[in-house]
Amino acid sequence: MKKKSIVVLLIGCTMSFPTYANTIITFNTPAVAFQDGYGQGRPYVEGDYCMSTVNTPGNYGSIIRFNPLTQNALVPNNGTVHMGVTLFANPWLQKTDGGPFNLIGLDLAEYSEYTNWVNSVSMVGYRQDGSTLTATLAIDRIFDGYGGVNDFQHYNLNWKNLIRVEFHSTCFSMDNIEVLAVPEPATILLLTLGGLILRKKR
């Protein structure tokens, strides 16, 4: 009798399991006609993820969503809105609930024709177990002009079990950050048990 009650409980839990699929942070929402800045105290939020600047005294850096089709200066262009990182911004990315995620890859480019001296972008990923991952990604510093070929380069990282990613470079642009939410250990256990029960039932 006790065994049957446990089985019913687990089957009930499987009905509300979340799905875990890759998400691409595009910076396209909400719509922006020209540009929109996000400084200290105003993070950018898209879906389950947020990006903000480092909160330190005297830090006036910001992250700015640019619409390349309406700019009066030459900025990287891939046909959609992207995020530019100003001097001293040093942004970070994490889930809004602080949960774990994987960073699959992202697109990087220059900031604008006036700040085209940055050769690379340095990143640090902080993992659940306290370890860190690092990468320095070179950018080509080539502008293809208004309406030209995509100025962004794509980088595959496949960083796993992160709680936060920091960008330790400034004056660059980013777009199309591909992430994947990671289920918590308790959720993994329920998924496994639920799958075993359903298989046994069949």
Residue frames as a rotation matrix with the C-alpha (Angstrom) as fourth column:
MET 1
0.566 0.825 0.000 0.00
0.825 -0.566 0.000 0.00
0.000 0.000 -1.000 0.00
LYS 2
0.461 -0.491 -0.739 2.80
0.154 -0.776 0.611 2.38
-0.874 -0.396 -0.282 0.89
LYS 3
-0.578 -0.732 0.361 4.57
0.440 0.093 0.893 1.65
-0.687 0.675 0.269 -2.39
LYS 4
-0.105 0.628 0.771 1.51
0.984 -0.043 0.170 2.59
0.140 0.777 -0.614 -4.45
SER 5
0.797 0.435 -0.418 1.12
0.524 -0.842 0.124 5.96
-0.298 -0.318 -0.900 -2.72
ILE 6
-0.006 -0.887 -0.461 4.75
0.084 -0.460 0.884 6.88
-0.996 -0.033 0.078 -3.51
VAL 7
-0.624 -0.204 0.754 4.28
0.712 0.250 0.657 6.00
-0.322 0.947 -0.011 -7.18
VAL 8
0.384 0.850 0.361 1.20
0.913 -0.407 -0.013 8.24
0.136 0.335 -0.933 -7.46
LEU 9
0.674 -0.182 -0.716 3.10
0.244 -0.859 0.449 11.13
-0.697 -0.478 -0.535 -5.87
LEU 10
-0.384 -0.921 -0.071 6.02
0.169 -0.146 0.975 10.87
-0.908 0.362 0.212 -8.29
ILE 11
-0.416 0.313 0.854 3.79
0.909 0.158 0.385 10.63
-0.015 0.936 -0.350 -11.34
GLY 12
0.704 0.692 -0.158 2.04
0.701 -0.713 0.000 13.77
-0.113 -0.110 -0.987 -10.13
CYS 13
0.293 -0.687 -0.665 5.39
0.091 -0.673 0.734 15.57
-0.952 -0.275 -0.135 -9.89
THR 14
-0.580 -0.593 0.559 6.33
0.580 0.181 0.794 14.69
-0.572 0.785 0.239 -13.47
MET 15
0.264 0.784 0.562 3.31
0.964 -0.194 -0.181 16.61
-0.033 0.590 -0.807 -14.76
SER 16
0.974 0.145 -0.174 4.84
0.159 -0.984 0.073 19.96
-0.161 -0.099 -0.982 -13.76
PHE 17
0.152 -0.987 0.047 8.46
0.711 0.143 0.689 19.39
-0.687 -0.071 0.723 -14.79
PRO 18
0.530 -0.034 -0.847 9.96
-0.409 -0.886 -0.220 22.39
-0.743 0.463 -0.483 -16.62
THR 19
0.836 -0.316 0.448 11.60
0.548 0.513 -0.660 21.96
-0.021 0.798 0.603 -20.01
TYR 20
0.327 -0.821 -0.468 15.25
0.005 -0.494 0.870 22.88
-0.945 -0.287 -0.157 -20.50
ALA 21
0.609 -0.087 0.789 16.09
0.789 0.168 -0.591 24.19
-0.081 0.982 0.171 -23.95
ASN 22
-0.512 -0.858 0.037 18.73
0.848 -0.499 0.177 26.50
-0.134 0.122 0.983 -25.35
THR 23
0.690 0.644 -0.331 17.89
0.597 -0.764 -0.243 30.21
-0.409 -0.030 -0.912 -25.14
ILE 24
-0.269 -0.757 0.596 19.45
0.916 -0.392 -0.084 32.95
0.297 0.524 0.799 -27.26
ILE 25
0.232 0.238 -0.943 19.72
0.598 -0.800 -0.055 36.38
-0.768 -0.551 -0.327 -25.66
THR 26
0.062 -0.113 0.992 19.26
0.988 -0.135 -0.077 38.68
0.143 0.984 0.104 -28.67
PHE 27
-0.661 -0.245 -0.710 18.91
0.499 -0.850 -0.171 42.09
-0.561 -0.467 0.684 -26.95
ASN 28
-0.819 0.356 0.451 16.04
0.341 -0.330 0.880 42.79
0.462 0.874 0.149 -29.37
THR 29
0.225 0.974 0.032 13.34
0.466 -0.136 0.874 43.31
0.855 -0.182 -0.485 -26.73
PRO 30
0.394 0.916 -0.070 11.87
0.479 -0.270 -0.835 45.68
-0.784 0.296 -0.545 -25.89
ALA 31
0.482 -0.171 0.859 12.09
0.844 -0.172 -0.508 47.46
0.235 0.970 0.062 -29.24
VAL 32
0.111 -0.511 -0.852 14.63
0.464 -0.732 0.499 50.29
-0.879 -0.451 0.156 -29.42
ALA 33
0.930 0.336 0.146 14.45
0.291 -0.436 -0.852 53.02
-0.223 0.835 -0.504 -32.07
PHE 34
0.649 -0.747 0.145 17.99
-0.471 -0.544 -0.695 54.42
0.598 0.382 -0.705 -31.62
GLN 35
-0.399 -0.739 -0.542 19.74
0.101 0.553 -0.827 53.28
0.911 -0.385 -0.146 -28.43
ASP 36
0.716 0.627 0.307 18.94
-0.314 -0.103 0.944 52.52
0.623 -0.772 0.124 -24.80
GLY 37
-0.289 -0.955 0.070 21.45
-0.398 0.053 -0.916 52.56
0.871 -0.293 -0.395 -21.92
TYR 38
0.811 0.445 -0.379 21.64
0.118 0.511 0.852 50.48
0.573 -0.736 0.362 -18.76
GLY 39
-0.154 -0.877 0.456 23.86
-0.450 -0.349 -0.822 51.73
0.880 -0.332 -0.340 -15.94
GLN 40
-0.943 -0.244 -0.226 24.17
0.091 0.462 -0.882 50.94
0.320 -0.853 -0.414 -12.26
GLY 41
-0.706 0.706 0.056 20.86
-0.171 -0.093 -0.981 50.03
-0.688 -0.702 0.187 -10.69
ARG 42
0.347 0.827 -0.442 19.21
-0.749 -0.040 -0.662 49.32
-0.565 0.561 0.605 -14.04
PRO 43
-0.566 -0.568 0.598 19.98
-0.125 0.776 0.618 45.81
-0.815 0.275 -0.510 -15.31
TYR 44
-0.319 0.454 -0.832 18.92
-0.933 0.005 0.360 44.58
0.168 0.891 0.422 -18.71
VAL 45
-0.437 0.275 0.856 16.56
-0.333 0.835 -0.439 41.61
-0.836 -0.476 -0.273 -18.38
GLU 46
-0.189 0.398 -0.898 15.58
-0.950 0.158 0.271 39.22
0.250 0.904 0.348 -21.14
GLY 47
0.295 0.387 -0.873 13.63
-0.171 0.921 0.350 36.10
0.940 0.046 0.338 -20.26
ASP 48
0.924 0.056 -0.379 15.27
0.322 0.424 0.846 34.37
0.208 -0.904 0.374 -17.29
TYR 49
0.050 -0.995 -0.092 18.60
0.995 0.058 -0.087 36.20
0.092 -0.087 0.992 -17.63
CYS 50
0.969 0.202 -0.146 19.90
0.220 -0.967 0.124 39.61
-0.116 -0.153 -0.981 -16.62
MET 51
0.054 -0.962 0.267 22.98
0.911 -0.062 -0.408 41.67
0.409 0.265 0.873 -17.43
SER 52
0.970 0.221 -0.105 24.29
0.244 -0.849 0.469 44.58
0.014 -0.480 -0.877 -15.40
THR 53
0.322 -0.889 0.326 27.43
-0.133 -0.384 -0.914 46.62
0.937 0.250 -0.242 -14.77
VAL 54
-0.218 -0.506 -0.834 29.82
0.791 0.409 -0.455 46.22
0.571 -0.759 0.312 -11.86
ASN 55
0.750 0.586 0.306 28.56
0.263 -0.689 0.676 48.26
0.607 -0.426 -0.671 -8.90
THR 56
-0.020 -0.819 -0.574 31.67
1.000 -0.006 -0.026 50.06
0.017 -0.574 0.818 -7.64
PRO 57
0.515 0.207 -0.832 32.12
0.415 -0.909 0.031 53.68
-0.750 -0.361 -0.554 -6.44
GLY 58
-0.041 -0.531 -0.847 33.01
-0.453 -0.746 0.489 56.04
-0.891 0.403 -0.210 -9.26
ASN 59
-0.783 -0.188 0.593 32.10
0.357 0.646 0.675 53.53
-0.510 0.740 -0.438 -11.95
TYR 60
-0.136 0.731 -0.669 30.13
-0.466 -0.643 -0.608 55.36
-0.874 0.229 0.428 -14.62
GLY 61
-0.940 -0.241 -0.240 30.28
-0.325 0.425 0.845 52.72
-0.102 0.873 -0.478 -17.31
SER 62
0.019 0.988 0.156 27.16
-0.641 0.132 -0.756 51.39
-0.767 -0.086 0.636 -18.94
ILE 63
-0.759 -0.082 0.646 25.89
0.400 0.725 0.561 48.87
-0.514 0.684 -0.517 -21.43
ILE 64
-0.322 0.574 -0.753 23.92
-0.593 -0.742 -0.312 50.23
-0.738 0.346 0.579 -24.37
ARG 65
-0.037 0.397 0.917 21.55
0.624 0.726 -0.290 48.52
-0.781 0.561 -0.274 -26.77
PHE 66
-0.569 -0.270 -0.777 22.25
-0.395 -0.739 0.546 49.89
-0.721 0.617 0.314 -30.24
ASN 67
0.601 0.641 0.478 20.00
0.300 0.373 -0.878 49.74
-0.741 0.671 0.032 -33.27
PRO 68
-0.397 -0.916 0.063 22.66
0.422 -0.121 0.899 49.70
-0.815 0.383 0.434 -36.02
LEU 69
-0.240 0.372 0.897 20.12
0.968 0.016 0.252 50.64
0.080 0.928 -0.364 -38.69
THR 70
0.745 0.588 0.314 19.47
0.547 -0.809 0.217 54.08
0.382 0.010 -0.924 -37.14
GLN 71
0.380 -0.674 -0.634 22.93
0.680 -0.261 0.685 55.08
-0.627 -0.691 0.359 -35.89
ASN 72
0.993 -0.107 -0.053 24.68
-0.118 -0.800 -0.588 58.26
0.020 0.590 -0.807 -37.04
ALA 73
0.064 -0.995 0.076 28.08
-0.953 -0.038 0.300 56.63
-0.296 -0.092 -0.951 -36.40
LEU 74
0.115 -0.099 -0.988 29.55
-0.606 0.781 -0.149 53.42
0.787 0.617 0.030 -37.71
VAL 75
-0.091 -0.072 0.993 28.81
-0.894 0.446 -0.050 50.62
-0.439 -0.892 -0.104 -35.24
PRO 76
-0.942 -0.265 0.206 28.92
-0.171 0.907 0.385 46.86
-0.289 0.328 -0.899 -35.81
ASN 77
-0.125 0.925 -0.360 26.01
-0.963 -0.199 -0.179 45.67
-0.237 0.325 0.916 -37.90
ASN 78
-0.973 -0.051 0.224 24.39
0.002 0.974 0.228 42.25
-0.230 0.223 -0.947 -38.08
GLY 79
-0.657 0.748 0.090 20.96
0.044 -0.081 0.996 43.60
0.752 0.658 0.021 -38.99
THR 80
0.415 0.806 -0.421 19.56
0.535 0.158 0.830 43.53
0.736 -0.570 -0.366 -35.45
VAL 81
0.696 -0.118 0.709 19.92
-0.553 -0.717 0.423 45.31
0.458 -0.686 -0.565 -32.10
HIS 82
0.232 -0.670 -0.705 23.06
0.538 0.692 -0.481 44.43
0.811 -0.268 0.521 -30.15
MET 83
0.947 0.049 -0.318 24.66
0.312 -0.378 0.872 45.37
-0.077 -0.925 -0.373 -26.80
GLY 84
0.292 -0.874 0.388 27.64
0.135 -0.364 -0.922 47.73
0.947 0.321 0.012 -26.64
VAL 85
0.630 -0.193 -0.752 29.93
0.776 0.179 0.605 47.83
0.018 -0.965 0.262 -23.58
THR 86
0.789 -0.293 0.540 31.41
-0.119 -0.935 -0.334 51.22
0.603 0.199 -0.772 -22.69
LEU 87
-0.327 -0.940 0.093 34.55
-0.122 -0.056 -0.991 52.09
0.937 -0.335 -0.097 -20.76
PHE 88
-0.840 -0.205 0.502 34.56
-0.500 -0.067 -0.863 50.92
0.211 -0.976 -0.047 -17.11
ALA 89
0.146 0.989 -0.010 31.32
-0.905 0.137 0.402 48.94
0.399 -0.049 0.916 -17.49
ASN 90
-0.834 -0.548 -0.065 32.69
-0.494 0.794 -0.355 45.39
0.246 -0.264 -0.933 -17.01
PRO 91
0.071 0.991 0.110 29.24
-0.958 0.037 0.284 43.76
0.278 -0.126 0.952 -17.26
TRP 92
-0.901 -0.238 0.362 28.18
-0.346 0.898 -0.272 40.43
-0.260 -0.371 -0.892 -15.82
LEU 93
-0.200 0.815 -0.543 25.54
-0.739 0.239 0.631 37.91
0.644 0.527 0.554 -16.83
GLN 94
-0.984 -0.036 0.175 23.53
-0.139 0.769 -0.624 35.55
-0.112 -0.638 -0.762 -14.65
LYS 95
-0.425 0.899 -0.105 20.08
0.599 0.366 0.712 34.02
0.679 0.239 -0.694 -14.28
THR 96
-0.155 0.445 0.882 17.51
-0.433 -0.833 0.344 36.23
0.888 -0.329 0.321 -12.57
ASP 97
0.859 0.502 0.103 16.97
-0.326 0.380 0.866 33.54
0.396 -0.777 0.490 -9.93
GLY 98
0.215 -0.881 0.422 20.71
-0.961 -0.114 0.252 32.96
-0.174 -0.460 -0.871 -9.45
GLY 99
0.727 0.166 0.666 20.40
-0.186 0.982 -0.042 29.39
-0.661 -0.094 0.745 -10.72
PRO 100
-0.276 -0.920 0.279 22.97
0.009 0.288 0.958 27.45
-0.961 0.266 -0.071 -12.77
PHE 101
0.850 0.478 -0.222 23.28
-0.219 -0.063 -0.974 27.66
-0.480 0.876 0.051 -16.54
ASN 102
0.061 -0.810 0.583 25.58
0.750 0.423 0.508 26.72
-0.658 0.407 0.633 -19.40
LEU 103
0.339 -0.059 -0.939 27.10
-0.482 -0.868 -0.119 29.27
-0.808 0.493 -0.323 -21.77
ILE 104
0.600 -0.029 0.800 27.14
0.530 0.763 -0.370 27.68
-0.600 0.645 0.473 -25.21
GLY 105
-0.395 -0.739 0.545 28.52
0.916 -0.275 0.291 30.60
-0.065 0.615 0.786 -27.26
LEU 106
0.454 0.505 -0.734 28.13
0.420 -0.848 -0.324 34.23
-0.786 -0.161 -0.597 -28.29
ASP 107
0.434 -0.275 0.858 28.88
0.815 -0.286 -0.504 36.82
0.383 0.918 0.100 -30.97
LEU 108
0.299 -0.420 -0.857 31.45
0.553 -0.656 0.514 39.59
-0.778 -0.628 0.036 -30.43
ALA 109
0.364 -0.222 0.905 32.55
0.825 -0.375 -0.424 42.66
0.433 0.900 0.047 -32.38
GLU 110
-0.748 -0.641 0.172 34.03
0.543 -0.740 -0.396 46.14
0.381 -0.203 0.902 -32.08
TYR 111
-0.311 0.630 -0.712 32.21
0.669 -0.387 -0.635 48.96
-0.675 -0.673 -0.301 -30.28
SER 112
0.841 0.527 -0.123 32.33
0.270 -0.605 -0.749 51.71
-0.470 0.596 -0.651 -32.92
GLU 113
0.590 -0.624 0.512 34.63
0.599 -0.087 -0.796 53.34
0.541 0.777 0.323 -35.43
TYR 114
0.488 -0.368 0.791 35.78
-0.453 -0.882 -0.131 55.77
0.746 -0.294 -0.597 -32.71
THR 115
0.260 -0.398 0.880 36.87
-0.899 0.234 0.371 53.10
-0.353 -0.887 -0.297 -30.20
ASN 116
0.923 0.102 -0.370 38.45
-0.301 0.792 -0.531 50.50
0.239 0.602 0.762 -32.43
TRP 117
0.013 -0.994 0.111 41.55
-0.855 -0.069 -0.514 49.79
0.519 -0.088 -0.850 -30.36
VAL 118
0.154 0.098 0.983 40.36
-0.796 0.602 0.065 46.70
-0.586 -0.792 0.171 -28.43
ASN 119
-0.467 -0.469 -0.749 41.95
-0.836 0.510 0.202 43.52
0.287 0.721 -0.631 -29.76
SER 120
-0.625 0.193 -0.757 40.23
0.198 0.976 0.086 40.95
0.755 -0.097 -0.648 -27.55
VAL 121
0.216 0.754 0.620 37.54
-0.731 -0.296 0.615 40.34
0.648 -0.586 0.487 -24.94
SER 122
-0.820 -0.525 -0.227 38.40
-0.200 0.635 -0.746 38.63
0.536 -0.566 -0.626 -21.64
MET 123
0.266 0.960 0.087 35.77
-0.620 0.102 0.778 36.59
0.738 -0.261 0.623 -19.81
VAL 124
-0.890 -0.425 0.165 35.58
-0.396 0.540 -0.743 34.75
0.227 -0.726 -0.649 -16.49
GLY 125
0.100 0.930 -0.353 32.95
-0.392 0.362 0.845 32.14
0.914 0.054 0.401 -15.69
TYR 126
-0.642 -0.227 0.733 32.19
-0.765 0.120 -0.633 31.33
0.055 -0.967 -0.251 -12.05
ARG 127
-0.376 0.432 -0.820 30.92
-0.195 0.828 0.526 27.78
0.906 0.357 -0.227 -11.52
GLN 128
0.634 0.759 0.150 28.72
-0.371 0.128 0.920 26.19
0.678 -0.639 0.363 -8.87
ASP 129
0.729 -0.373 -0.575 31.62
0.607 0.741 0.289 24.26
0.318 -0.559 0.766 -7.36
GLY 130
0.767 -0.408 -0.496 33.68
0.115 -0.672 0.731 27.44
-0.632 -0.618 -0.468 -6.82
SER 131
-0.230 -0.870 0.436 36.03
0.700 0.163 0.695 26.90
-0.676 0.465 0.571 -9.77
THR 132
0.324 0.280 -0.904 36.43
-0.315 -0.869 -0.382 29.38
-0.892 0.408 -0.194 -12.62
LEU 133
0.245 -0.233 0.941 36.78
0.890 0.439 -0.123 29.27
-0.384 0.868 0.315 -16.38
THR 134
0.121 -0.262 -0.958 38.59
-0.107 -0.963 0.249 31.92
-0.987 0.072 -0.145 -18.42
ALA 135
0.227 -0.082 0.970 38.81
0.932 0.308 -0.192 32.88
-0.283 0.948 0.147 -22.07
THR 136
-0.171 -0.275 -0.946 40.35
-0.126 -0.946 0.298 35.67
-0.977 0.170 0.127 -24.12
LEU 137
0.260 0.440 0.860 38.62
0.776 0.435 -0.457 35.99
-0.575 0.786 -0.228 -27.48
ALA 138
-0.743 -0.619 -0.253 40.23
0.309 -0.654 0.691 37.95
-0.594 0.435 0.677 -30.32
ILE 139
0.525 0.851 -0.019 38.10
0.402 -0.267 -0.876 40.29
-0.751 0.452 -0.482 -32.45
ASP 140
0.106 -0.548 0.830 39.11
0.981 0.195 0.004 41.27
-0.164 0.813 0.558 -35.98
ARG 141
-0.168 -0.150 -0.974 38.60
0.320 -0.943 0.090 45.07
-0.933 -0.296 0.207 -35.65
ILE 142
-0.969 -0.104 0.225 37.18
0.242 -0.198 0.950 45.24
-0.054 0.975 0.217 -39.18
PHE 143
-0.188 0.931 -0.314 34.05
-0.112 -0.338 -0.935 47.23
-0.976 -0.141 0.168 -40.03
ASP 144
-0.575 0.042 0.817 32.27
0.734 0.468 0.492 46.19
-0.361 0.883 -0.300 -43.19
GLY 145
-0.988 0.149 0.039 30.31
-0.120 -0.905 0.407 49.45
0.096 0.398 0.912 -43.38
TYR 146
-0.403 0.912 0.076 26.63
-0.678 -0.242 -0.694 50.30
-0.614 -0.332 0.716 -43.36
GLY 147
0.609 0.784 -0.116 24.56
-0.688 0.450 -0.570 47.37
-0.395 0.427 0.813 -44.53
GLY 148
-0.099 -0.757 -0.646 27.68
-0.919 0.318 -0.233 45.30
0.382 0.570 -0.727 -45.17
VAL 149
-0.019 -0.019 -1.000 28.59
0.032 0.999 -0.020 41.78
0.999 -0.032 -0.018 -44.22
ASN 150
0.887 0.405 -0.223 27.94
0.185 0.131 0.974 40.73
0.424 -0.905 0.041 -40.61
ASP 151
0.231 -0.829 0.509 30.59
-0.582 -0.537 -0.611 42.44
0.780 -0.155 -0.606 -38.45
PHE 152
0.428 0.006 0.904 30.23
-0.876 0.248 0.413 39.97
-0.222 -0.969 0.112 -35.58
GLN 153
-0.397 -0.546 -0.737 32.28
-0.571 0.776 -0.267 36.82
0.719 0.315 -0.620 -35.09
HIS 154
0.709 0.701 0.072 30.83
-0.534 0.469 0.703 33.76
0.459 -0.538 0.707 -33.36
TYR 155
-0.497 -0.857 0.138 32.66
-0.708 0.307 -0.636 31.96
0.503 -0.414 -0.759 -30.54
ASN 156
0.520 0.594 -0.614 31.81
-0.119 0.763 0.636 28.54
0.846 -0.257 0.467 -29.10
LEU 157
-0.238 -0.595 0.768 32.56
-0.854 -0.248 -0.457 28.12
0.462 -0.764 -0.450 -25.40
ASN 158
0.293 0.468 -0.834 30.43
-0.033 0.877 0.480 25.28
0.956 -0.113 0.272 -23.96
TRP 159
-0.794 -0.458 0.400 31.00
-0.365 -0.168 -0.916 26.42
0.487 -0.873 -0.034 -20.37
LYS 160
-0.049 0.790 -0.611 28.94
0.239 0.603 0.761 24.33
0.970 -0.109 -0.218 -17.95
ASN 161
0.329 0.345 -0.879 27.36
0.876 0.238 0.421 24.80
0.354 -0.908 -0.224 -14.51
LEU 162
-0.698 -0.547 0.462 27.88
0.405 -0.834 -0.375 28.54
0.590 -0.075 0.804 -14.25
ILE 163
0.102 0.734 -0.671 26.31
0.961 -0.247 -0.124 30.93
-0.257 -0.633 -0.731 -11.79
ARG 164
0.736 0.066 -0.674 27.82
0.020 -0.997 -0.076 34.10
-0.677 0.043 -0.735 -13.27
VAL 165
0.216 -0.695 0.685 29.88
0.976 0.140 -0.165 35.28
0.019 0.705 0.709 -16.24
GLU 166
0.541 -0.129 -0.831 31.94
0.190 -0.944 0.271 38.48
-0.819 -0.304 -0.486 -16.07
PHE 167
0.645 -0.348 0.681 33.33
0.691 -0.116 -0.714 40.42
0.327 0.930 0.166 -19.02
HIS 168
0.428 -0.586 -0.688 36.63
0.565 -0.420 0.710 42.03
-0.705 -0.693 0.151 -18.02
SER 169
-0.702 -0.568 0.431 36.99
0.694 -0.409 0.592 44.13
-0.160 0.714 0.681 -21.16
THR 170
0.106 0.723 -0.683 35.38
0.269 -0.682 -0.680 47.34
-0.957 -0.111 -0.266 -22.36
CYS 171
-0.025 -0.008 -1.000 34.59
-0.749 -0.662 0.024 49.05
-0.662 0.750 0.010 -25.66
PHE 172
-0.991 -0.126 -0.053 33.26
-0.128 0.720 0.682 46.01
-0.048 0.682 -0.730 -27.51
SER 173
-0.162 0.979 -0.125 29.88
-0.985 -0.154 0.074 44.70
0.053 0.135 0.989 -28.65
MET 174
-0.938 -0.067 0.340 28.06
-0.125 0.981 -0.151 41.43
-0.324 -0.184 -0.928 -28.05
ASP 175
-0.118 0.934 -0.337 24.99
-0.993 -0.109 0.045 39.69
0.006 0.340 0.940 -29.39
ASN 176
0.489 0.468 -0.736 23.20
-0.601 0.793 0.105 36.33
0.632 0.391 0.669 -29.60
ILE 177
-0.566 -0.632 0.529 24.39
-0.814 0.329 -0.479 34.85
0.128 -0.702 -0.701 -26.31
GLU 178
0.171 0.612 -0.772 23.33
-0.431 0.751 0.501 31.20
0.886 0.247 0.392 -26.31
VAL 179
-0.639 -0.301 0.708 22.63
-0.763 0.130 -0.633 29.80
0.098 -0.945 -0.313 -22.86
LEU 180
-0.103 0.588 -0.802 21.03
-0.069 0.800 0.596 26.69
0.992 0.116 -0.042 -21.38
ALA 181
0.222 0.264 0.938 19.37
-0.934 -0.217 0.283 26.48
0.278 -0.940 0.199 -17.96
VAL 182
-0.623 -0.482 -0.616 20.65
-0.234 0.866 -0.442 23.61
0.746 -0.131 -0.653 -15.80
PRO 183
0.501 0.858 -0.118 18.13
-0.145 0.218 0.965 21.71
0.853 -0.466 0.233 -13.63
GLU 184
0.032 -0.418 0.908 18.85
-0.982 -0.184 -0.050 21.62
0.188 -0.889 -0.417 -9.90
PRO 185
-0.864 -0.469 -0.184 19.92
-0.431 0.877 -0.214 18.24
0.261 -0.106 -0.959 -8.40
ALA 186
-0.592 0.709 0.384 16.47
-0.145 0.375 -0.916 17.67
-0.793 -0.597 -0.119 -6.82
THR 187
0.329 0.715 -0.617 14.81
-0.760 -0.187 -0.622 18.26
-0.560 0.674 0.482 -10.17
ILE 188
-0.304 -0.535 -0.788 17.20
-0.871 0.490 0.003 15.83
0.385 0.688 -0.615 -11.87
LEU 189
-0.955 -0.043 0.295 16.30
-0.200 0.826 -0.527 13.17
-0.221 -0.562 -0.797 -9.29
LEU 190
-0.132 0.987 0.089 12.57
-0.257 0.053 -0.965 13.67
-0.957 -0.151 0.247 -9.88
LEU 191
0.260 0.167 -0.951 13.05
-0.954 -0.106 -0.279 13.56
-0.148 0.980 0.132 -13.64
THR 192
-0.671 -0.606 -0.427 14.98
-0.652 0.757 -0.050 10.32
0.354 0.245 -0.903 -13.34
LEU 193
-0.846 0.393 0.360 12.46
-0.024 0.647 -0.762 8.69
-0.532 -0.653 -0.538 -10.99
GLY 194
0.097 0.926 -0.365 9.55
-0.532 -0.262 -0.805 9.90
-0.841 0.273 0.467 -13.08
GLY 195
-0.007 -0.190 -0.982 11.14
-0.986 0.163 -0.024 8.44
0.165 0.968 -0.189 -16.22
LEU 196
-0.925 -0.371 -0.076 11.72
-0.347 0.911 -0.224 5.09
0.152 -0.181 -0.972 -14.51
ILE 197
-0.540 0.794 0.279 8.12
-0.080 0.281 -0.956 4.94
-0.838 -0.538 -0.088 -13.30
LEU 198
0.278 0.660 -0.698 6.68
-0.774 -0.277 -0.570 5.79
-0.569 0.699 0.434 -16.70
ARG 199
-0.358 -0.499 -0.789 8.91
-0.863 0.500 0.075 3.19
0.357 0.708 -0.610 -18.35
LYS 200
-0.975 0.016 0.223 7.82
-0.107 0.842 -0.530 0.55
-0.196 -0.540 -0.819 -15.82
LYS 201
-0.192 0.981 -0.036 4.18
-0.339 -0.101 -0.935 1.51
-0.921 -0.167 0.352 -16.38
ARG 202
0.182 0.213 -0.960 4.52
-0.979 -0.049 -0.196 0.97
-0.089 0.976 0.200 -20.15
